[in-house]
């Protein structure tokens, strides 16, 4: 009987850990995870419209370098925010002390602010890399301005 209980506990732990492990290996979709929508996201529009924006070779290289690095950094912060939300959900469900839940809520707010500023800094980056005309056109293409 003891062996059966240990086997059942091990199987349950494995069943719980397996989805978490598979999630870690899949592309992370912040919106499906319940994280907030970006206030502004220009890079995908910029990458798709390099020809229409008449990007120079130097600008195209800047886009390629940004696309190789920035999304990974952003997704890492998104995963951290998701993990904090998951932890908060568990604490709420288990009736953890309010102080613990408040601390987690503040951490989630800090992560959300970090994500917002990452997007803001991204826009500043493209403003510095593009001509004023290209940047204005990019804002229009992205639906930020008319």
C-alpha positions in Angstrom: 0.0 0.0 0.0 2.8 2.4 0.9 4.5 1.6 -2.4 1.2 2.3 -4.2 0.8 5.7 -2.5 4.4 6.7 -3.3 3.9 5.7 -6.9 0.7 7.6 -7.2 2.3 10.7 -5.6 5.3 10.5 -8.0 2.9 10.1 -11.0 0.9 13.1 -9.9 4.0 15.2 -9.4 5.2 14.2 -12.9 1.8 15.0 -14.4 1.9 18.5 -12.9 5.6 19.1 -13.9 5.2 17.9 -17.5 2.9 20.7 -18.7 5.1 23.3 -17.1 8.2 21.8 -18.8 6.5 21.7 -22.2 5.3 25.3 -21.7 8.9 26.4 -21.1 10.0 25.0 -24.5 7.1 26.5 -26.5 7.1 30.0 -27.9 5.6 32.3 -25.2 2.5 34.2 -26.2 2.1 37.0 -23.6 -1.4 37.8 -24.7 -2.7 34.2 -24.4 -1.0 34.1 -21.0 -3.2 37.0 -19.8 -0.5 39.7 -19.9 -1.4 43.2 -21.0 -1.4 44.3 -24.6 1.5 46.5 -25.7 0.8 50.2 -25.8 2.8 50.4 -29.0 4.7 47.8 -31.1 6.6 49.1 -34.1 9.2 46.6 -34.8 7.1 43.9 -36.5 5.6 46.6 -38.8 9.1 48.0 -39.5 10.5 44.5 -40.3 7.6 43.8 -42.7 7.8 47.1 -44.5 11.5 47.6 -44.9 11.1 48.1 -48.7 8.1 50.5 -48.4 10.1 52.5 -45.8 13.1 52.5 -48.1 15.4 51.4 -45.4 19.2 51.7 -46.1 21.4 48.7 -45.7 22.6 50.1 -42.3 19.0 50.4 -41.2 18.2 46.9 -42.4 21.1 45.6 -40.4 19.9 47.5 -37.3 16.4 45.9 -37.7 18.0 42.4 -38.1 20.2 42.9 -35.0 17.2 44.2 -33.0 15.0 41.3 -34.1 17.7 38.8 -33.1 18.1 40.2 -29.6 15.1 42.2 -28.3 12.2 39.7 -28.6 14.2 37.2 -26.4 14.8 39.8 -23.7 11.1 40.9 -23.8 9.9 37.3 -23.7 12.1 36.6 -20.7 10.4 39.4 -18.8 7.0 38.3 -19.9 7.7 34.8 -18.6 8.8 36.3 -15.3 5.5 38.3 -15.1 3.6 35.1 -16.0 5.3 33.2 -13.3 4.5 35.9 -10.7 0.8 35.8 -11.8 0.8 32.0 -11.5 2.3 32.3 -8.0 -0.3 34.9 -7.0 -3.1 32.8 -8.3 -1.9 29.9 -6.2 -1.5 32.1 -3.1 -5.1 33.5 -3.6 -6.5 30.0 -4.0 -4.6 28.7 -0.9 -5.7 31.6 1.3 -2.1 32.9 1.8 -1.8 36.0 4.0 -2.8 39.3 2.3 0.7 40.7 2.8 2.2 37.9 0.7 -0.4 38.6 -2.0 0.2 42.3 -1.9 3.9 41.8 -2.3 3.4 39.6 -5.4 0.9 42.1 -6.8 3.6 44.9 -6.5 6.1 42.6 -8.2 3.7 42.0 -11.0 3.1 45.7 -11.4 6.9 46.3 -11.5 7.2 43.6 -14.3 4.3 45.2 -16.2 6.0 48.6 -15.9 9.3 47.1 -17.1 7.5 45.6 -20.2 5.9 49.0 -20.9 9.2 50.7 -20.8 10.9 48.1 -23.0 8.3 49.0 -25.6 8.8 52.7 -25.0 12.6 52.3 -25.4 12.1 50.3 -28.5 10.1 53.2 -30.1 12.9 55.7 -29.0 15.4 53.3 -30.6 13.6 53.4 -34.0 13.1 57.1 -33.8 16.9 57.5 -33.5 17.5 55.0 -36.4 15.1 56.3 -38.9 14.7 59.6 -40.7 11.9 61.8 -39.4 10.0 61.0 -42.6 10.5 57.2 -42.2 9.5 57.3 -38.6 6.3 59.3 -39.3 5.5 56.8 -42.1 6.2 53.9 -39.7 3.8 55.3 -37.1 1.1 55.5 -39.8 1.7 52.0 -41.0 1.5 50.7 -37.4 -1.8 52.5 -36.9 -0.4 54.8 -34.2 -1.2 58.0 -36.2 -3.4 58.8 -39.1 
